[in-house]
Amino acid sequence: MSAVFPQFDLTGKTALVTGASSGLGVEFARALAGAGANVVLAARRVDRLDALAQELTAAGAGALAVACDVTDEAQLTAAVAAAVETFGGLDIAIANAGSVPEGGSMPEKMTADMFRQSIDINLTGTFLTATAAGRHMLANGGGSIVLIASVGGNGGHFNIPAGYSTAKAGTVHLARYLATHWADRGVRVNAIGPGWFPSEMTDQVLAAPIFKARIEEQTTMGRIGDPEELLGTLLLLSSDASSYITGQTIYVDGGMTASVGASPYPQELYGLHAQVMPHGLGERIMPNA
């Protein structure tokens, strides 16, 4: 790869990946290591990080596992410091950590605590990851930060809850905002907006045939994505191949965001929300008869 497109070569670079204990974070870490980067793996489940670090090290990559909760600014600062101490610097940061704590709740049933928790993890955690990495990169003359957004941040999807989708819309804006403020000091900030891919976060939804069929119908290419289909965009934005790209969100979604309009939501799907969410959180409030 590097012989044909040397801009994609990450040899000698160091990357931080949050949420690296499962799902897309694992795939991102493997791809960055495969392109030559040292990889700092950050997440709360350290046992999984250790296993991944051993795998990458056995394949010849530099890897370090660091316990990190992205809602804790001090832990993110410590993760960046560990990258600098172990590998001599930090060139790339992938703000990937996220979750859907509100599940399939109806917006009128969502509590303030559920909304705050989703914003805290999916938006505040992304901001804290970017700023922790950014402080080091700004002081050292450059770097690339990639935020993980979502198709959920582009439109009011029926099957994506309010807190998560609001956080992802904020992530798209955050990429623009930080890119604008940091470009003059060599730090680029972009985002990737994945569509639907199999992961720990989406497995329960994709396991329901009626949900999976709806997602496929809304996707121009008619299918769920393969995690490997995100890696080209990841390597583009992480490497010098994107040296003139900043403030952008690239949607890797099979064409979902290319279409406009929310198709009607079948009663069967509302019934499934009501079935899986406890305490009536998945039930809509309907007008009194």
N, C-alpha and C positions, 0 to 999 in steps of 0.2 A: 504493500500500500504506500509506504513512505517514498519508495523509489519513483512512483508515478505522480503522487501528490504529496510532496514533502511538507506542505503546510499542515497536513493532518497529523504529523508525527508529534507525539507528546513526550518523547524521550527526554528525561531530565526534569520534567515538570512534576509538580505535586498537586493532587486534587483532593478536596474534601467532599465527601458525599454523605449527606444526612439521610436518615431513614434507610440506612444500608443493611438492615437486618432481614429484609424480606422484599418480595415483589420486584417492582421496577428498580428500586435502589440497588439490589443485588446485580441486576443486569447492567446498570449504569457503571457500577464499580468494576465489573469484569471487562466492560468495553474500554474504559479508561486505562485499566492496567494493560489490556491487550495492545493499546496504542502506545505503550511505553511509559505511562505515568506511574509515579508512586501514588498510592491511594490511602487516604485516611478515612476509615469507616466509622461513622458516628451514628449511634442509636441508643435506645434504652436497654435492649435485649443483648447484653454483652456476650452471652454464650453463642448466639448466632453470629455475631461479628467475629468472634475468635475463630469459628469454623471457616468463615469466608476468608479471613486473613491468612489462615493456614493454606487454603486452596490457592490463593493468589501468590503467596510466597513460594509454594511448591512449583508454580508455573514460571517462576523467575522474576516476579514483580516485587516491588517494595510495598508493604502493606502494614498498617497500624490500626488496631481496634481501640476506639475511645468511647467510653460511656458518655452519653449526651442526651439530655432532654432539651429540645429546641425552644421550649418556653422559658428556659433558664439562661439568661444572658451570660452569667458567669461560666456556665458549662460550655457554652459556645466559644467564649474567649479562651478557655482552657484548651478546647479542641484545636483552635488555630495555633495556640502556643505549642501544643504537642507536635503539630505538623512542622512548625518552624524548627523546633528543637531536634526532631528526628530526621527530617529530610532537608533542612536548610532554608525552607521558605514555603509559600503557598501561592500557586499560580492560577488555580481553578477552584471554584466552589459550586457545587450542585445542591441547591436548596430543595430537596426532594421530600423531606419528612411531611407526613400529613395523615389525617384520619377523618372518619365521618361519624363523630360521636352522636349525632342526632338521628342516625339511621334513616328510616323512611317516614319520619314524622311529618304530619301536615303542618304548614306554616302557622296556622291559627292555634295549633296545639303545642308548638315548640315553646319551651320555657326560656326565660332570660339566661339561666345558667347554661342550658344546652347551646344556645346561640353564642354566648361568650366563649364557651369551651372550644367550639369549632373555629371561631375567629382567632382565638389565642394560639391554637396549634397551626392552623392553615395559613394565617396571614401574619400575625405577630411573630410566630416562629420563623417564617420566611424572611421577614424584615430583620430579625435579630441575626439570622445566619448570614444574610447579605452584608449587614453592617460590621459584624465581627470579622468576616473575611475582607471586607472593603477597607477597614482601617489599616490592615497589614498591607494590602495591595497598593493603596494610595501612597503609603509611606515608602513603598519599594518600586514605584514607577510603573505599575500596571498589573493586569490580570483579567480574567474572564469569569463572570458570575452568571450562572444559569438558574433561573427560577422555574419551578414546575407548576404551571397553571393548569387549565383544564378547559374542555369544551363547555363545562358547567359555568364558567365565567363569561360565556358569550351567549346571552339569552336566558330566558326563564324556563329551563327544562323541567318538565313535570316530575321526572323521577330522580332529580338531584336536589337535595334539601337546601333550604334557604341559607343557613349559615355557611355551609361548604361553598355553594355557588357564589355567595357574596364575597367570601374570602378569595376565591379564585379570580373574580372580577378585579378585586383589589390588587391581586398579584400582577395582573396584566398592567395595571396603572403603575404599580411600584417599579416594574422593569423600565418603563418610560421615564419615570421620575428620577430614579437613581442613575440611569444612563445619562440623562441631561446634566446632572450635577457632577458626575465623575469622569466624563469623557475627556475633559481637558487635562486630567492627570493619568490618563492611560488605562482606566478601568472600564471595561465594557460590561453591560448588563442586558441580558436578553431572557426570554422565557420560551418554554416549550408548552404547548397546549395539547396534551394527549386526548384522544377520544376514548373509546372503551377498549381496554386491554385486560386480559386475565391477570389478576393479582390477588393478594390477600384481601385487599380492600373491596374488590368487585366480585369475588367468587360467589358470595351468597346471592347477589343480584343475577349474575349470569347463569346460576344454577336453576333459576325459575324460567321455564321455557317461554312463558308469555312475556316476561321482561326481555329476554334475549331476542325474541322475535321482533319486538317493538324497536329495540336498538338497531337491529339489522335493517329494518324497514326505513329508519331515519337516516341511515348511513348510505351515502351515494354509492359506495363500493359494495354494499350489501353484506358486510361481514364485520366481525370483531377483529381488532388488530393483533398482530404478533409482536410481542415485546421487542424482538430484534428490529422491527421496523421503526423504532424510535432512535436507534443507536446512531444512524447516519446523521440525524439532526443534532444529537448530543455531541458527537465528535466535531461537527461543523462549528457549533457555537462555542465549544471548549477550546478550539485550536486557532492557530493563526489563519486558517482558511477563511475565518469570518472577521478578519482584522478591520473591515470597513462596515461591520454590522453592529449596531447597538440600539437598544430601546425597542426591539422588535419581539413579537410573539409569533412563533411558527406553530401552526396547528397541524398536528399529525393525527388525523381523525377520519381518514377514509372519505373525506368530503362532507362530513356532517355539517360543519359550519358554512359550507358553500350554499346550502339551501336555506330558505327563509320561511319562518312560520312554524308554530307549534301545532302538530296534529292532535286531534282529540284524544283524550286519555280514556281508555275503555273502563267500564265499571268493574270488570274482572281484576284490573290492576289496582284500583282503589280498594277492592276487597282484599287483595293480597297485602297491601299496606296495613289494613285494619287487623289482618290475621297475625302478622309477624311483629307488630309494634305493641309493647305492653301498655297497660293503663289507658287505652283508648287514644294514644298519641297518633296512631295511623288512621283514625277515623275523621272524616271531614265534618265540620259543623254545617248542617243543612237548614234551610228556612223551615220554620214551624208550619206544619200543615194547616 
